[in-house]
Amino acid sequence: MKGFIYELSNTNCNETYIGSTKNIQQRIRQHRYNTTKGKEMYRLLYKTIREYGSYDDWDFNILEEIECENRKELFDYEKIILSQL
């Protein structure tokens, strides 16, 4: 399966979030939705996004596109990327 490691960042507040997904377009929509609606809106990431404007004030960048066997392998690779920051 194809997987992506991505970054949400805001230079105004010097905050960065690293994540992984199999479906990049769906993940973008989920982040946008969860910023203001749904059960996830109270998570720290979405509170921080609202605190510093809106989702549109954040940059979404793909850091890596990788081939992996499953979601666990993708998540493990995400942890490697996080450890290098």
FENHU-V293527 format. One record per pair of residues at least 6 apart in sequence whose ideal C-beta (glycine too) atoms are under 8 Angstrom apart, sorted by the first residue. I is the first residue (numbers start at 0). GAP is how many residues later the second one is. If there is no record, write none. Layout:
I&GAP + I&GAP
//
This chain:
0&21 + 0&66 + 0&67 + 0&68 + 0&69 + 0&73 + 1&20 + 1&63 + 1&64 + 1&65 + 1&66 + 2&17 + 2&18 + 2&19 + 2&62 + 2&63 + 2&64 + 2&65 + 2&68 + 2&70 + 2&71 + 2&74 + 3&16 + 3&17 + 3&18 + 3&20 + 3&23 + 3&58 + 3&60 + 3&61 + 3&62 + 4&13 + 4&14 + 4&15 + 4&57 + 4&58 + 4&59 + 4&61 + 4&69 + 4&72 + 4&73 + 4&76 + 5&12 + 5&13 + 5&14 + 5&15 + 5&18 + 5&21 + 5&54 + 5&55 + 5&56 + 5&57 + 6&9 + 6&10 + 6&11 + 6&12 + 6&52 + 6&53 + 6&54 + 6&56 + 7&8 + 7&9 + 7&11 + 7&23 + 7&37 + 7&41 + 7&50 + 7&51 + 7&52 + 8&6 + 8&7 + 8&8 + 8&49 + 8&50 + 8&52 + 9&6 + 9&39 + 9&42 + 9&43 + 9&47 + 9&48 + 9&49 + 10&48 + 11&40 + 11&41 + 11&45 + 12&35 + 12&38 + 12&39 + 14&33 + 14&37 + 15&69 + 16&28 + 17&45 + 17&60 + 17&63 + 17&64 + 17&67 + 18&8 + 18&59 + 19&54 + 19&55 + 19&57 + 19&58 + 20&6 + 21&49 + 21&52 + 23&38 + 27&32 + 30&24 + 30&29 + 31&23 + 33&6 + 33&7 + 33&9 + 33&12 + 34&6 + 34&11 + 34&14 + 34&15 + 34&19 + 34&20 + 35&10 + 35&14 + 39&6 + 48&6 + 48&8 + 48&9 + 51&6 + 62&18 + 63&13 + 63&17 + 65&8 + 65&11 + 67&6 + 67&9
//
